[in-house]
């Protein structure tokens, strides 16, 4: 029983700090000293205010970064999707080369159903609005839209409607369409659903008091960031298999999470920040995370753990657990990780056994 409990606690430590390790998937694209990320607020103003989830990526800065250029695998990103391959062939657009910046505002289903949320929030319906900036061939996209979907006119704009179920004709009803419209020659907006009304309505209404945009200002200069209101935590919450009323209460105290990656000299700094209800909650969460990190580091020292884990995963987790700094300030708890160029060696091509 004791051994089982110890294993569960170690797993909990790894589970918590694996969140920061997963950030590597984002941070591998960015390193300082070459290009500064473009200001995010200007592009963010193109999407409606009030979204509980906001994601931004400056892909132009990512491509220009030394960290990205020195990645071990320099081949193109393979996307096993026939429709996307057809889109690239028909329009000449390749997101890896032609997409410069993107912002996504999302209202996920069920996110606002937790306790303590405003009644108005509970009435929000699932929707997503994305604005992309880059190089697009309007004529080719127009022709592709007529072949794969249909052309509509809304609010004085040309709107391309694409079916979402891979069928050639229009789906039953109107729920199966996604809408795409050009804002100008270099910006395209996509709206989930058959209407671009969510894009045009309330774009600036409440922008000054938008909580997600306020948090975006705190990470200005980051090449990538994701901000999200935390959904309701279920009663069976058990990270790593450990069920604890204290951990459940601490998890429920976190209201917002912000993930960001930005350059710091020759390294890349990745931060994962949670905002709690009170400073006391923040300090208690910091202490719990520090304890879980100690258990996680102890677990990695076990020869059995090393033998059972993939070497890349083990190396990334080891680097994260050894370098992560956990701090608390007012209602915020932050996990900060400095990723050095050595992290690239862990993800390089592996020699055949």
Secondary structure, DSSP 8 states (H G I E B T S, - for coil): -HHHHHHHHHHHHHHHHHHHHHTHHHHTT--SSS-----HHHHHTTS-TT-SEEEEEEHHHHHHSHHHHT-S--S------HHHHHHHHHH---HHHHEEEEEEEEE-TTTT-STT--HHHHT---EEEEEEEE---HHHHHHHHHHHEEEEEETTEEEEEEESSS-SS--SSSTTEEEEEEEETTEEEEEEBS-SHHHHTTSSTTGGG-HHHHHHHHTTT-SEEEEEE-----TT--GGG---HHHHHHHHHEEEEEEEEEEETTEEEEEEEEEESSHHHHHHHHHHHHHHHHHHHHHHTSHHHHHHS-HHHHHHHHHHHHH-EEEEETTEEEEEEEE-TTHHHHTS-----
